[in-house]
Amino acid sequence: MKNFFNIIIFLLVLLFIYAEYRQYRISIKKTTHLENTILDLKKNFEKNNYNVKFLSETQFTRLIFNKKNIKFNNSFYDKYDNKNNKWRRKTFFLDEYFSNIIVSDYFGNFYYFDKNKIIENNNLINLKDIISNFDFKKILDIKIFDNTLYVTHVIYKNNCQYFSIYKSEFNLEELNFTNFFTDKTCADFIQAGRIAKYKHNNIEGILVSTSNQLPDKTDSSYSQPQDKKNIFGKILFFDLENGKYEVFSLGHRNVAGLYADEGLVLATEHGPRGGDEINKIIYNSNYGWPISSYGEKYSSDNSNSIDYLKSHKDNNFKEPIYSYVPSIGISEIIRLNNNFSKHFQNNFIISSLADNHIYRVKFDDKYNKIIYQERIFIGNRIRDLKYIDDYNAVILALESEENASIGILMND
């Protein structure tokens, strides 16, 4: 009797092992089938789209792309976890200071790390805190010029938002900010704030972009961009000596990227629903918003109605160099050093938020049109870009709700 029960138990164990084995074989077949399906789809896609490249591979060269996580200090996460701030992504901005990369998170905490971390073999960059004497609420951009850090930010007071620029002599230990400029206009929702150093009429200064629009009313017809007495919807030029400004250009919606060098100014600008723009900025010129745009209102029902005039030129506005329809969530623009690749000569890099790509762009000699552009997959929202000459690399500020990371793009 005892032997009979032992045989039964033995057979049950064998049956269990066989069942587990069959399940394993089924899962392997499913996994293999899925992998083969994905491979077949990729091969079929490549067969029918032979010029499309995956990941960071481009038409003429292979790029190396790495991501390294960063973690902000507790002050950031305390504010981020507040119920009124949960909609925000972990946004941050980048700049370079001698052998260090400077980082500012959305809430105005400042950090740095050694540039060597870019090429070290790890996936985490530990940030070092920089003490600040000012409690910023919302950072729009940071730039260091001539050992001075300029910060565009938002001041909240009495249910109003005020556009402001603060500055501090820069060092890695402590920042002592003073007010450089604060506008007195009560705004609804301040965006833009990009900064670029520029010399205008032999005066050393900075160009700064401005925008004021509620998130749920971004297709509204604001009068501010066409009003020269109002700072919003403009690119402003500030004299660094006395802080005085003048309107450099007007008719802008939300300039998210700004490049300036030796008389050339380029701006990347968020359109409404469609119509992101690359603009060549000419002093005292009008770029048409909110009268002219190649996009439409977010509330548009796709009917035959037209929300904005479709020709800038015919209505005495400057035409964009290029307009993205649909929009890509355009962000920063930088010039790429020619040393990066022999195939990438006189190129610019434009980043995107919604599209999760960067665009390698070649303009004509007069910057009146795009000769070509190449779309390069990154896989993250990209807020900021910086070319690092020491390592012939582009670093990217990658943001999401889950984490923040530094992207490093190099030529293989």
HUCOR-V427702 format. One record per backbone hydrogen bond with DSSP energy under -0.5 kcal/mol. CO is the residue of the C=O (numbers start at 0). NH is the residue of the N-H. E is the energy in kcal/mol with one decimal. If there is no record, write none. Layout:
# HUCOR-V427702
CO	NH	E
CO	NH	E
This chain:
# HUCOR-V427702
0	4	-2.0
1	5	-1.9
2	6	-2.3
3	7	-2.1
4	8	-2.6
5	9	-2.4
6	10	-2.5
7	11	-2.2
8	12	-2.2
9	13	-2.3
10	14	-2.4
11	15	-2.4
12	16	-2.5
13	17	-2.6
14	18	-2.4
15	19	-2.5
16	20	-2.2
17	21	-2.7
18	22	-2.3
19	23	-2.3
20	24	-2.6
21	25	-2.5
22	26	-2.5
23	27	-2.5
24	28	-2.5
25	29	-2.6
26	30	-2.8
27	31	-3.2
28	32	-3.0
29	33	-2.9
30	34	-3.1
31	35	-3.0
32	36	-2.6
33	37	-2.8
34	38	-2.7
35	39	-3.0
36	40	-2.8
37	41	-2.6
38	42	-2.9
39	43	-3.1
40	44	-2.8
41	45	-3.0
42	46	-2.4
43	47	-1.9
44	48	-1.6
48	51	-2.2
53	56	-2.0
54	376	-0.9
55	62	-0.7
60	57	-2.2
61	411	-2.3
62	64	-0.5
63	409	-2.7
65	407	-2.9
67	405	-3.1
68	124	-2.9
69	403	-0.7
72	75	-0.7
72	76	-1.4
73	77	-2.6
74	78	-1.6
75	79	-2.8
76	80	-2.3
78	81	-0.8
81	84	-2.4
84	87	-1.7
88	90	-2.2
90	105	-1.7
92	103	-1.9
94	101	-3.0
96	99	-2.2
98	114	-2.6
99	96	-3.0
100	112	-1.7
101	94	-1.8
102	110	-2.7
103	92	-2.4
104	107	-2.0
105	138	-3.1
108	104	-2.0
109	129	-2.6
110	102	-2.2
111	127	-2.4
112	100	-2.9
113	116	-2.1
114	117	-1.9
115	118	-1.2
115	119	-0.8
119	121	-1.7
122	68	-2.6
123	125	-0.5
124	70	-0.5
124	126	-0.6
127	111	-1.7
129	109	-0.6
130	174	-2.9
133	135	-1.1
137	153	-1.6
140	151	-1.8
142	144	-0.5
142	149	-3.2
144	147	-2.1
146	169	-2.7
147	144	-2.7
147	149	-0.5
148	167	-1.8
149	142	-2.0
150	165	-2.5
151	139	-3.1
151	140	-1.2
152	163	-2.1
153	136	-0.6
154	161	-2.4
156	159	-1.5
159	156	-2.3
160	186	-2.5
161	154	-2.5
162	182	-2.7
163	152	-2.5
164	179	-2.7
164	180	-2.1
165	150	-2.8
166	177	-2.4
167	148	-3.3
172	130	-1.7
174	132	-1.7
174	176	-0.7
177	166	-2.3
180	164	-3.5
184	186	-0.6
186	160	-1.4
188	212	-2.5
190	210	-0.9
193	208	-1.9
195	206	-3.3
197	199	-0.6
197	204	-2.0
199	202	-1.5
202	199	-2.2
203	239	-1.9
204	197	-2.6
205	237	-2.9
206	195	-2.0
207	235	-3.2
208	192	-1.0
209	232	-0.6
210	190	-2.1
213	216	-1.8
214	217	-0.7
216	219	-1.9
219	221	-1.5
222	225	-1.2
223	226	-1.9
224	250	-1.8
225	227	-0.7
226	229	-1.8
230	233	-0.5
232	250	-0.7
232	251	-2.3
233	209	-2.1
234	247	-2.3
234	248	-1.7
235	207	-2.4
235	237	-0.5
236	245	-1.7
237	205	-1.7
237	239	-0.5
238	242	-2.2
243	238	-3.0
245	236	-2.7
245	247	-0.6
247	283	-3.7
247	284	-0.6
248	234	-2.2
249	286	-2.6
250	288	-2.3
253	255	-0.7
253	269	-2.6
254	193	-0.6
256	267	-2.2
258	265	-2.7
260	263	-2.1
262	264	-0.5
263	260	-2.5
264	280	-2.7
265	258	-2.9
266	278	-3.2
267	255	-1.9
267	256	-1.6
268	276	-2.9
271	273	-1.4
272	295	-1.9
275	323	-2.9
276	268	-2.8
277	320	-2.4
277	321	-1.3
278	266	-2.6
278	280	-0.7
279	281	-0.6
281	284	-1.6
284	249	-2.2
285	317	-2.8
287	290	-2.7
287	291	-2.3
290	308	-2.4
295	272	-2.4
296	299	-1.7
308	292	-1.8
309	311	-0.5
311	314	-1.3
311	316	-2.7
312	315	-1.7
321	277	-2.4
322	324	-0.7
323	274	-1.6
323	275	-1.3
327	354	-1.9
328	352	-2.8
331	350	-2.4
333	348	-2.7
336	339	-1.9
337	340	-0.5
340	343	-1.0
342	344	-0.7
346	335	-2.8
347	360	-3.0
348	333	-2.2
349	358	-3.0
350	330	-2.7
351	381	-2.0
355	377	-2.0
355	378	-2.5
356	351	-0.9
357	375	-3.2
358	349	-2.3
358	360	-0.7
359	373	-2.4
360	347	-2.5
361	370	-2.9
361	371	-1.2
363	366	-1.6
368	363	-2.1
368	370	-0.5
371	361	-2.6
373	359	-3.1
373	375	-0.5
374	376	-0.5
375	357	-2.5
380	382	-0.6
380	398	-1.7
383	396	-2.4
385	387	-0.5
385	394	-3.0
386	388	-0.7
387	390	-0.8
387	391	-0.6
387	392	-2.0
388	391	-0.8
391	410	-0.5
392	387	-3.6
393	408	-2.9
394	385	-1.8
395	397	-0.9
395	406	-2.6
396	382	-2.8
396	383	-0.7
397	404	-2.1
398	380	-0.8
399	89	-2.7
402	399	-0.8
403	69	-2.2
404	397	-2.5
404	406	-0.5
405	67	-2.5
406	395	-2.3
407	65	-2.1
407	409	-0.5
408	393	-2.4
409	63	-3.5
